[in-house]
Amino acid sequence: MENKTVKIAVIDDDPLVLTHLNHTFEQRFPNAEIAGVSDPIALVGYDVYIIDREFGENRCGLDLIKRVKRLAPGSLVIAYSAFLDRDYLRSLILEHCEGAFDKGSLEELEKMVELIEGFIDKPDSKKVNSVSPGNTVRSIFQLVREWNTRLSQNGHAYVRYHSDV
């Protein structure tokens, strides 16, 4: 990966997640400018956006993703949440979110970092309007595969589900 300067916005109300992602990105992207924001606001001027689903009791992550997609159409927008149910993932696909990753998995974090590396390495002319739901679809398949693996190993799989989604 080249040492390009990249601007990454992490929008999440959990200070531990902000600290962890900041540390991870500083290690992997030494030339990156990283902004950690705990309020659900759509920052302007960033290359990569990592957005949580929930801010306290407010499930405004999808609305925030929609706003970011309008304000920064050539950016990479990633959902990073502990709550990735089927309906939410379907909504992310419809909004052309490029990725959805589980906060509770270090493997998912590594996959997210690899997605960001691939985006950074793309020539700028190919970043604009290169939006594809393919990464979100791959993320869904990976989540289903992980679910099935847990089910076969444990006889059951643990999932956090919100019935009011």
C-alpha beads as a LAMMPS data file, in Angstrom:
LAMMPS data file: protein, C-alpha beads

165 atoms
164 bonds

1 atom types
1 bond types

-500.0 500.0 xlo xhi
-500.0 500.0 ylo yhi
-500.0 500.0 zlo zhi

Masses

1 110.0

Atoms # bond

1 1 1 0.000 0.000 0.000
2 1 1 1.238 3.445 -0.880
3 1 1 1.680 6.076 1.805
4 1 1 -1.108 8.342 0.581
5 1 1 -2.708 10.751 2.983
6 1 1 -6.233 9.647 3.726
7 1 1 -8.880 11.318 5.875
8 1 1 -10.901 8.890 8.001
9 1 1 -13.963 9.854 10.039
10 1 1 -15.102 7.466 12.764
11 1 1 -18.603 8.395 13.896
12 1 1 -19.465 6.391 17.014
13 1 1 -20.654 7.316 20.498
14 1 1 -18.543 4.671 22.256
15 1 1 -15.250 6.227 23.422
16 1 1 -13.572 2.798 23.618
17 1 1 -14.408 2.102 19.966
18 1 1 -13.129 5.539 18.961
19 1 1 -9.868 4.935 20.827
20 1 1 -9.454 1.403 19.465
21 1 1 -10.113 2.383 15.847
22 1 1 -7.901 5.453 16.155
23 1 1 -5.040 3.269 17.408
24 1 1 -5.631 0.636 14.707
25 1 1 -5.725 3.215 11.918
26 1 1 -2.638 5.049 13.216
27 1 1 -0.748 1.744 13.011
28 1 1 -2.020 0.740 9.555
29 1 1 -2.262 4.194 7.951
30 1 1 0.561 6.312 9.387
31 1 1 -0.210 9.252 7.088
32 1 1 -3.917 9.260 7.877
33 1 1 -5.831 12.124 9.394
34 1 1 -8.329 10.504 11.753
35 1 1 -11.345 12.248 13.268
36 1 1 -13.315 10.560 16.006
37 1 1 -16.777 12.020 16.472
38 1 1 -19.217 10.881 19.146
39 1 1 -22.226 12.765 17.766
40 1 1 -24.214 11.525 14.755
41 1 1 -23.163 14.281 12.375
42 1 1 -22.169 14.043 8.726
43 1 1 -18.700 15.518 8.461
44 1 1 -17.614 16.877 5.100
45 1 1 -14.289 16.319 3.366
46 1 1 -13.317 12.802 4.404
47 1 1 -12.293 9.880 2.212
48 1 1 -13.550 7.126 4.521
49 1 1 -16.495 7.126 6.926
50 1 1 -17.036 4.453 9.572
51 1 1 -20.502 4.865 11.051
52 1 1 -22.165 3.191 14.019
53 1 1 -25.832 2.238 13.923
54 1 1 -26.892 3.439 17.359
55 1 1 -26.154 6.586 19.318
56 1 1 -27.573 5.955 22.758
57 1 1 -31.222 5.068 22.217
58 1 1 -31.235 6.762 18.816
59 1 1 -30.922 4.352 15.861
60 1 1 -29.939 7.035 13.379
61 1 1 -26.983 5.292 11.737
62 1 1 -28.834 4.558 8.503
63 1 1 -29.991 8.167 8.201
64 1 1 -26.434 9.296 8.832
65 1 1 -25.160 6.964 6.102
66 1 1 -27.716 8.450 3.694
67 1 1 -26.539 11.988 4.517
68 1 1 -22.867 11.080 4.099
69 1 1 -23.574 9.366 0.760
70 1 1 -25.196 12.616 -0.469
71 1 1 -22.460 14.899 0.876
72 1 1 -19.466 12.751 -0.114
73 1 1 -20.478 10.526 -3.057
74 1 1 -16.911 9.452 -3.881
75 1 1 -16.081 8.339 -0.353
76 1 1 -15.993 4.883 1.195
77 1 1 -18.864 4.458 3.664
78 1 1 -18.779 1.568 6.124
79 1 1 -21.279 0.497 8.777
80 1 1 -19.573 -0.710 11.968
81 1 1 -22.033 -1.985 14.534
82 1 1 -22.747 -4.626 17.134
83 1 1 -26.275 -4.909 15.741
84 1 1 -26.273 -6.151 12.147
85 1 1 -29.621 -7.821 11.686
86 1 1 -31.100 -8.827 8.342
87 1 1 -33.341 -5.777 7.906
88 1 1 -30.513 -3.371 8.669
89 1 1 -28.184 -5.149 6.246
90 1 1 -30.862 -5.030 3.553
91 1 1 -31.219 -1.281 4.144
92 1 1 -27.453 -0.840 3.846
93 1 1 -27.484 -2.593 0.487
94 1 1 -30.267 -0.319 -0.747
95 1 1 -28.230 2.706 0.321
96 1 1 -25.108 1.384 -1.473
97 1 1 -23.081 1.189 1.720
98 1 1 -19.752 -0.393 0.769
99 1 1 -19.329 -2.551 3.854
100 1 1 -20.884 -3.737 7.094
101 1 1 -18.721 -5.094 9.879
102 1 1 -19.342 -6.477 13.366
103 1 1 -17.737 -4.435 16.161
104 1 1 -17.284 -7.515 18.303
105 1 1 -14.945 -9.340 15.921
106 1 1 -11.235 -8.709 15.419
107 1 1 -11.466 -10.667 12.151
108 1 1 -14.135 -8.239 10.956
109 1 1 -11.899 -5.313 11.940
110 1 1 -9.079 -6.774 9.857
111 1 1 -11.426 -7.190 6.878
112 1 1 -12.567 -3.592 7.285
113 1 1 -8.967 -2.377 7.305
114 1 1 -8.269 -4.394 4.152
115 1 1 -11.290 -2.803 2.462
116 1 1 -9.959 0.648 3.382
117 1 1 -6.496 -0.278 2.051
118 1 1 -8.033 -1.366 -1.246
119 1 1 -9.956 1.896 -1.476
120 1 1 -6.866 3.976 -0.731
121 1 1 -4.869 2.113 -3.380
122 1 1 -7.477 2.786 -6.088
123 1 1 -6.599 5.599 -8.471
124 1 1 -8.612 8.727 -7.634
125 1 1 -10.335 8.640 -11.014
126 1 1 -11.846 5.232 -10.132
127 1 1 -13.041 6.234 -6.658
128 1 1 -15.701 8.665 -7.817
129 1 1 -18.997 6.908 -8.476
130 1 1 -17.450 3.482 -7.893
131 1 1 -20.197 2.696 -5.421
132 1 1 -21.251 -0.917 -5.456
133 1 1 -23.303 -2.937 -3.004
134 1 1 -20.930 -5.870 -3.565
135 1 1 -18.941 -5.367 -0.364
136 1 1 -22.094 -5.263 1.733
137 1 1 -23.369 -8.419 0.071
138 1 1 -20.022 -10.125 0.775
139 1 1 -20.273 -8.952 4.391
140 1 1 -23.737 -10.491 4.687
141 1 1 -22.471 -13.802 3.296
142 1 1 -19.560 -13.725 5.754
143 1 1 -21.932 -13.067 8.653
144 1 1 -24.187 -15.945 7.585
145 1 1 -21.144 -18.213 7.236
146 1 1 -19.933 -17.192 10.713
147 1 1 -23.448 -17.766 12.107
148 1 1 -23.554 -21.265 10.600
149 1 1 -20.069 -22.054 11.913
150 1 1 -21.042 -21.010 15.443
151 1 1 -24.246 -23.002 15.165
152 1 1 -22.436 -26.164 14.080
153 1 1 -19.714 -25.796 16.740
154 1 1 -21.898 -24.834 19.682
155 1 1 -25.246 -26.315 18.809
156 1 1 -26.541 -22.729 18.925
157 1 1 -25.401 -19.276 17.919
158 1 1 -25.600 -16.156 20.011
159 1 1 -27.014 -13.087 18.339
160 1 1 -28.299 -9.772 19.635
161 1 1 -31.636 -9.044 18.009
162 1 1 -33.855 -6.008 18.216
163 1 1 -37.486 -6.920 17.659
164 1 1 -38.461 -3.312 17.033
165 1 1 -36.182 -2.833 14.020

Bonds

1 1 1 2
2 1 2 3
3 1 3 4
4 1 4 5
5 1 5 6
6 1 6 7
7 1 7 8
8 1 8 9
9 1 9 10
10 1 10 11
11 1 11 12
12 1 12 13
13 1 13 14
14 1 14 15
15 1 15 16
16 1 16 17
17 1 17 18
18 1 18 19
19 1 19 20
20 1 20 21
21 1 21 22
22 1 22 23
23 1 23 24
24 1 24 25
25 1 25 26
26 1 26 27
27 1 27 28
28 1 28 29
29 1 29 30
30 1 30 31
31 1 31 32
32 1 32 33
33 1 33 34
34 1 34 35
35 1 35 36
36 1 36 37
37 1 37 38
38 1 38 39
39 1 39 40
40 1 40 41
41 1 41 42
42 1 42 43
43 1 43 44
44 1 44 45
45 1 45 46
46 1 46 47
47 1 47 48
48 1 48 49
49 1 49 50
50 1 50 51
51 1 51 52
52 1 52 53
53 1 53 54
54 1 54 55
55 1 55 56
56 1 56 57
57 1 57 58
58 1 58 59
59 1 59 60
60 1 60 61
61 1 61 62
62 1 62 63
63 1 63 64
64 1 64 65
65 1 65 66
66 1 66 67
67 1 67 68
68 1 68 69
69 1 69 70
70 1 70 71
71 1 71 72
72 1 72 73
73 1 73 74
74 1 74 75
75 1 75 76
76 1 76 77
77 1 77 78
78 1 78 79
79 1 79 80
80 1 80 81
81 1 81 82
82 1 82 83
83 1 83 84
84 1 84 85
85 1 85 86
86 1 86 87
87 1 87 88
88 1 88 89
89 1 89 90
90 1 90 91
91 1 91 92
92 1 92 93
93 1 93 94
94 1 94 95
95 1 95 96
96 1 96 97
97 1 97 98
98 1 98 99
99 1 99 100
100 1 100 101
101 1 101 102
102 1 102 103
103 1 103 104
104 1 104 105
105 1 105 106
106 1 106 107
107 1 107 108
108 1 108 109
109 1 109 110
110 1 110 111
111 1 111 112
112 1 112 113
113 1 113 114
114 1 114 115
115 1 115 116
116 1 116 117
117 1 117 118
118 1 118 119
119 1 119 120
120 1 120 121
121 1 121 122
122 1 122 123
123 1 123 124
124 1 124 125
125 1 125 126
126 1 126 127
127 1 127 128
128 1 128 129
129 1 129 130
130 1 130 131
131 1 131 132
132 1 132 133
133 1 133 134
134 1 134 135
135 1 135 136
136 1 136 137
137 1 137 138
138 1 138 139
139 1 139 140
140 1 140 141
141 1 141 142
142 1 142 143
143 1 143 144
144 1 144 145
145 1 145 146
146 1 146 147
147 1 147 148
148 1 148 149
149 1 149 150
150 1 150 151
151 1 151 152
152 1 152 153
153 1 153 154
154 1 154 155
155 1 155 156
156 1 156 157
157 1 157 158
158 1 158 159
159 1 159 160
160 1 160 161
161 1 161 162
162 1 162 163
163 1 163 164
164 1 164 165
